[in-house]
């Protein structure tokens, strides 16, 4: 949970580095929250409005989109790549699974935690 909170504290921070744990915990917790919201909304009677998403899903996505992009960019910088690599779907996810650079790089000091 500390990684989830850490990512929210760095809401609009593109500089620096994010550890693999910080990125994946934030991503997986967001996925769990989104799925829970979706099933609750469907149970309550919300209609799916866009590509199978309810208004609850879309509202949560809008709230979490910026920190998700920022933590992804910082994750790419941890492995010494630019944030643009996130736009390549499979390659970006594979890069997010790699170990970070063990030393300091041009993006900053090694990500802690």
C-alpha positions, 0 to 999 in steps of 0.5 A: 500500500505504501507504493500506491500512496507514494505514487499519489504523492508524486501526482505530476512528477515526471522526473526521477525514477520509480522502482519496479515495485512502485510501478506494479503495485500502483498498477495492480491496485488500480486494476483491482479498484477499477474491477471492483467499481465495475462490478459494483456499478453493474450490480447496482444497475449502471449501464455500460456506456463506452466499450464496456465501461460504466461511468464509475470506471471512467470517472476513476480512470480519469482521476488516476490517469495522470499519476499512472502515466507519471509512474510509468514514465519514471519506471522507464527512466529507472531502466534508462529509457525515455517515457515514450517507450510506454507507447509501444504496447507489449515492449513497454510492458516488458520493459516495466518488468526489467530490473532498474539500472543499479547505479545513478543514470541521467534521470537521477539516483537509483529508485529506493524501495 
